[in-house]
Amino acid sequence: HTPAFTPTPPVASPPALPSDCTFDPADWAILARHWYPVALSREVRDQPVAARLLDERLVIYRAGEEVVVARDLCPHRGAPLTLGRGDGETIACAYHGLHFGAAGACVAIPAHPSAKIPARMTLTTFPTIERYGLVWTCLRPDRPATASPDPTGQPGTNIPSDVVIPRMPHWDEPGFQRVTCPPFDVAAFAGRQVEGFLDVAHFAFVHTDTFADPDNAEVPDYTPTPTEYGFAADYWSTVANYPRGSGLEAPPGFRWLRHFDAHLPFTATLVVHFPEGGRLSIMNAASPVSARQTRMFAPIAKNFATDQPEQAVYDFNLRIFEEDRAIVEAQRPENLPLDPRIEVNIPADRSSVAYRRGLRALGLSHFFTA
Ligand code: FES
């Protein structure tokens, strides 16, 4: 006797969480509603690019004008598509050669060249947008993606009309040099890395080989103010931002304004006001690879020394982030404690306190899986 065969219903959507998720499931669901960069635009060319976001393995490729971000999983037999090859219009899976193109649709099955392609033979794709030299995506948008064009006119595909990509000050202004630094990998939680970017009391201890003054550790008072997506802080100090050893000096009494803007959960921008109207704008866009791994992307815009070779901008920026690395990777607990009883604050920590308050307001609790 053979029992009747009951076909299982098709899987309509991907599992709620990546199978090896390192995040607390409730926190993952909140974090997955936000947009993060996953690759440099310039590195996504003909061949598939691998990335990982919130433990989800992704493949990124170009299909003509479109950049596709999809789960790195062939719907045929589960081979990673990042093992395959691309031609600028499609990528071919390394196992049986199925081709996938725009919107993740299968366009060719070499074993059956004239057969109809099953509708379900499609990659699970995520909305994408290119901005600041980066490919951004969102794993669980609040609203289903539509085919409406990006309201800002930037290249992108399937963008919900109310998409919120963090704003990068000065990026679109004439007279600014735009540089998108190579990503920087940190073996630490994204919140720790972002907090380090917002911290103003560490310059005299961590950054003395690059720009800071070991004899100027005092932190003037400052007050973060809430914004639509986080908070902002204007921090005035006499710590110069000129590279050490450059011989450059600010006019006597010059106070440097550092304008911080935190866009929760993991992006922040800093605009440093130099003498004579100089502006340096840095975005710290921390992409949470997993709970313990972060890929930080840093677009930079500046209106001085605009013919500086890009490599020199990369190199100086990298030195500063390398100085932070040793601390950020060693901090404990590994998550960012949102329980105010765990740490002790000093007045210089007002941004860090505002950051924790903002993350709590998003509904986040402790980030890491139990
Ligand atoms: Fe990808 Fe078969 S597993 S084509």
Boltz pocket constraint, residues with backbone or C-beta under 6 A from the ligand:
constraints:
  - pocket:
      binder: B
      contacts: [[A, 74], [A, 75], [A, 76], [A, 77], [A, 78], [A, 79], [A, 93], [A, 94], [A, 95], [A, 96], [A, 97], [A, 98]]
      max_distance: 6.0
